[in-house]
Every structure is written in C-alpha cells, then in structure tokens.
Amino acid sequence: MHEFELIKKYFSPLSLNDKSSLDLNDDVFFNESHKLAISVDTYVEGIHFINFKKPDLVIKKILRSSISDLICKGIYPKFYFISGSGNKKSFSKTNLKKISNSLKQEQKKYSIEIGGGDTVFSRKLSFTITSVGFSKKIIYRNKAKIGDDIYVTGNLGDSYLGLKVLKKKIKINKKLGNYFIKKYYYIDLNMKFAHKLLSLANTSIDVSDGLFSDLDKLINKQKLSYKLYLEDIPISQNMKRLIDLKLIKKINCISKGDDYQILFTAKPSKSNIIKKIGKTLGVKISKIGKICSSSYTSKIIDEKKAKITPKNKGYYHSF
C-alpha cells in the first residue's frame, strides 16, 4: 500500500474536525490561532542514512532535513525534540559525545533549542525529530494557480551522487567524491529566504523525495498539471563535469531526493522581485517550469524540445 493511500484510508478521517491538521496532506500541523507549526520526521538506518559510522554527520543531516519542513513553509524553527532507538554500539559514549557536539553546533547555527525527547533500546537504529515553530501564517500545499511559474532553490542531485560515492557505485576522483559526500551530509538550508517566501509563493514544499515526486505532491489534490524544462533545472558545476564526461545523465540524478531545497510556485508578476531577492540574499533561485491546467498531461521537456519520461520519479514509501 502506498503511504498516501494508507494515510487517506486510516488516518485522515481522524483529523476531519481539526483544520490545523491540514487533512494530513501537508508536512506540517499549523494552528493559526496559536501561531503554532509542528513537523515530525522519522529516520531509519539503512533507509534514510546508510550507516552510523559518522554519527556527528548523520545527526546534522537528519536535524536539518527535519527543520526543512518548516523552512519551506516560511517558518523559522524554534524548538526540536529528538527521540532515538538504538543499542550499546550505536549509543556508545563516544557516539553520544559526537551527537551532542553536533547538535550544539546546529543549535547555534540555526538558533534553535532542544525541548526534550526519548531514548529506547532497539536492535534497529532510528531517530524521530519533532520540529516546532511559530508564525502568523504559512505557505500551504495545493494552492498553485494555473499559469504560476515553478521555482526551486539551490542545486539538485549532488546529495544523490554523494550517496553513490559512499556506496561505491560511481568511480570519480577523490576531490570530486569528497565534494558530493559533503553535499550528502551537509544539507544547504535557505533560512534567509524563508520569510521572503510568505510574500512570494502561492504554494511550497521541500524537495525530499525527489523533484518530480514532490511536485506531484504539491498539486496532488488540484486539477492541474505541470511543464518542466530539463535545461533549466539547476545543477552544480561538479555535476555538469560528470555529465560532460558521460558518467551520468542529468535526468537520472535530479529527482532522487535528499536535496531539501525549496520548491515553490508564484505568479509571473513576481518574477523580477524573486530574481532581485535571490541576488540580494545570495540564494540561487531557478525558474524551471509552469503550472498548467488538467487538460494537459504533466511533462518534462529536454534541450531538444522533446518530451522525456524519467525512469524514476523519486522515492515513495510503500507498505
């Protein structure tokens, strides 16, 4: 069973009397009267991170990916709660010290505070992070309009290539490999751009499961489609080098997930403002497509103006 079927059938009916739950069709809970936003994420070893050999880096990655759910809604996170299940090996004194030091660094970097959590013994290592923020408003999912421009911040695909390097599934020189590994662990969050989003975006989501997959989620309850231009989807110069060497194909790397960039739509009239804000803040913001009516089929257009179909649209949780 697909995760959305599971939620729709068994859990959405439980939330119908509370609009703050957003029908369980968004990544956050938002209570407007209390100005309260909450997001919950669980991370399991072997699925969300390959191993725990670098606990200091893993904990940075999962905390940043968790608060990304609030940032993409235009909210600054304020508190987080962390629960972990593990054993003596994963929660050794050495590892716990590394985890604690990393969390301290992240708290200083993002001005957030730990509020609590829980620990339990388990043979399987996992973490659950609850992120809390406060705001008068947020950017909701499923609020795109026909004719909206589609934007994404940063570059896509570097984290996926970092995972391939760590799994030894691609052979590249050490310098390049280290670049992509760093991008896998150190998620680039656009904190400075978060509050600007509130006056710019009609709808937004973070790119966690993959560009195409998350774009489908962004409009999943609307009678809309999209048109994306492959050449406009942003990638790093290092990824371009691998493409030029014919070691990879762009279409196969840009929607594998773990990017945590902000994907949003905005009116065409906002185009110049978005460009100016991006330049002022030093945030890379790329216009990559258009929102269309449901009378059209969603499509991706390559450099030769031909329609292409990706082999993999992203990650989906199935049960």
N, C-alpha and C positions, 0 to 999 in steps of 0.2 A: 504494500500500500504506500502511495506517495504521501510525503509529510503533509501536504495541503489537504489531501483527502482525509487524512487522519484528524487533522485539526477541525476541518469543516464538519465532519460527521460526529465526533465525540466531544469536542471542547467548545467550539463556537456557540452552540446552544446554551452553554452555561453562562455566557457573557452578555446575553441579549439585553439585560436590564441595566447595563452599565456602559454608557457610551465611551467612558475613559479607556476601555479595553480595545477600542477601535475594531471590534468584531474579530479580534485576534488575527487581523490581516495586515498588521504593521509590525515593525521591530521594537516598538515601544508601547508602554502604557502611559497615557497622558491625561491627568486630571486638571482641567482648565481652572476650576475654582480654587484649587490649592497650588496651582502653578507647578505641579509635580510631574516629572517624567522619569520612568524606570525602564531599564532594559536588562534582560537576563540571557546569558550565554553559557553553554557547557562545552568543554574541550576534552577530548579523549585521546590518550596516547595511541599512535598508530593510525589515527584518522585525521585529527586536527593538527597534530605535530608528530613527526616521525619517531622521535625517541626523546629521552630525558638526559642525554649526555651533556647538554648545555642548559641546565636549569635556569641560569640567570637570563639567558636569551629567550627561552621558551616563555618564561613568565612575563617578560616585556611584550612579547608578541601577542599573548592572549589578553593581556590587560588593554593594550592599545586597540586590538580588534573589538573588544567589548565596548569601550567608550566611543568607538567609531559609530555605533548605532545612534548615540545621542548627537554627536557632532554633525552627522549628515542631516539631522533634523533641525539644525540651527541652535543647538543647546550646548552650553558648556557643562561637562560633568563636574560634580562637586564631591560626591562620595562614592565609594565602591565597597562591596562586601565580597569576600573570596572564601570559597569552600573547596577543600581538596580531599580526594580519596587516594590513598597510597599505602606503601609498606615501609619497613625499616630501610630498605635500599633507596627508594625514591625520596623518603623524608629523613635522610641521614643528617647529622649535624652540619656537615659540610654543605650539603644541598640547601638546607634550611637557611643557612647564613647567606648563601648566594641569592636565594629567593628574596630574603628580607632586604638585602642591599639593593637589589634591582627595583623592588617595589618602592624603596625610599627614593631612588633616583627618579622613578616615574612620577611619584607624588610631587616632587619638586618641579619637574619639567612641565607637568600639566595642571599644577595647583589643585590636586585632588587629595582626599584623605580617606584612609581605610575606616570603615564603620563597624566591621565585625566579620563573622564568617563561621566556619565549622571545619573540623577535620575528622575523618573516619578511616579505619583500616580497610584496605581492599587490595587484592592482588592486581587489580587494574587501576592504572593511574589516570585520574581525571581531575579537572578543575571546573567550578561553576562560579562565574562572576556576575554580580548584580551591580549595575551602574545607576546612579541617581543624579538627576539634575533638576534645576528649577528655571521655569521660563513662563512668560505670559502667553506665548504662542509657539507652535511648532509648524514644520512643513510636513503635511500628510502625504501618504501614499495614495495613488488613484485620483489625483487631482490634475492630471495632464489635460491640456486642451489641444484640439486639432490645430495644426499649424505651429505648435510650440517647437522651438529649437531644442535639440538634445545636446547636453554638455557632459563632460567628465573632467575631473581634475587630475593632475599628475600624469604618470605613465602607467600603462598596463602590461602585464606579462613578466616583469622582472622577477617577482616572487616565485612564480611558477618555474622559471628557469633555475632559480636558486634551489628549489626542491629537486629538480632534475640533477643538478650538480651534486647535491647531498646524497642522492640515491645512485650516483654514478651512472646515470642514464644518458649523459652527454659528455663528450670529451672536448674540453676547451682549455686554454692556458690558465695557469693558476691565478693570475691577476684578474682576468675576466670572471673566473669562477668565484673568487672572493667577493667581487662586486655583487654578483647575483645572490650569493649566500647572505650577504649583509642585507640585501633588499628583502629576502625571505624573512629574516628575523626582525629587522628594524622597520616597522610599518611607518610610512610617512603620513601623518595626520595633519589636515589643513585646519588647525584650530583658528587661525587668523581669519579664515574665510567663513567660519561657521555662522556668526551673527549677521554677516552681509547677506547670507543666503535667504534670510527671513524676508527681505525686501525684493528679492530677485526671482526666487524659484516658485513654480506652481506646485511641483512635487519633487521628491528626492528619496534616495536610498543609497546605502554604501555598497560598493562592489565587493561582495564577499564570496559569493558562489560562482561568479563569472559575469561578464558584461551582458551577454545575451540572456542568460538565465535571470539576472536581476532586473533587466529591462522588462522582461516578461512579467515579473512580479510587480513592477512599478505600475503597470497598466492592466493587471490581471482581472479586475472587476469592471473594466471600462470597455466600451465597444470602439476600440482604437487599434491601430497598427503602427509600425514604425518603418522608417527607411534609414539605414546606416551606410556611411561611406567608409570603406576599409582604409583608404589612404589618409583619412582624417583622424582615425583612431590613434591616439598618441602612444609612442614607444620611445624608449631611451636610445641614445646613440650606440650603446653597447649591444642592445638587441639588434639594431639595424646592421651592425657589423656581422653578427651571426647570420642574419638573413642574406646579406650580400655574399657571404661565404657559402650560402646554400646549405647551412647546417640545420636551419629551421625554417618554417613558413609562418608568416605573421598570423594568418587566420587560425593556426593551430595553437597559438600561445596567448592570444589576447583575452580569451574568455575561460581561463582555467580556474579563476578565483584567487582569493587571498591577496587582492590588491588593496582593498579598503579605501579606495578613492571615492569621491562623491559623484554620484550620477544624478543629474537633475534636468528638469525641463524648464524653459522660460519663454515668455513672449518674445517674438522677433524684435520688438521695440526696445527690449532690454539689452540687445546685443552690444552696443557701444559702451554701455555702462559696465557690463560684465568684463569686457576687454580692458577697460580702464582700471577697474578694481583689481583684476588679475595682475596687471602691470604694477600697480601701486603696492600691492601686498607681496609681490614676488611669487605668486601662485600660478602655476601653469593650468590654464583652463582652455579646453578644446571643444569647439562645436563639431559634433560628429554625425548629426542627422536631423530628422524631422519626425514629429508625431503626425500620423495620417489617420484618416477615417477607417472604419472596419470594412469598408467596401474594397480596400486594398489588402493584399497579403503582406505581412511583415517581410522585409528583405534586406539583404546586405549587398551592396554594390562594390565591385572591385575597381581597380585602377583603369581597367578597360571598359568600364560601364556595364559589365556583365553581372548578372545575379549569381551569387555563390551561396552554397549551403555548408555551414560548418559541420564537421564530423561530431563535434561535442559542443553543446550549448552551455555547458557549465556543470556544476555539481548539484545533484538532487539527493535528498535523504529519502531512502525507501525502506519500508519495514515489512 
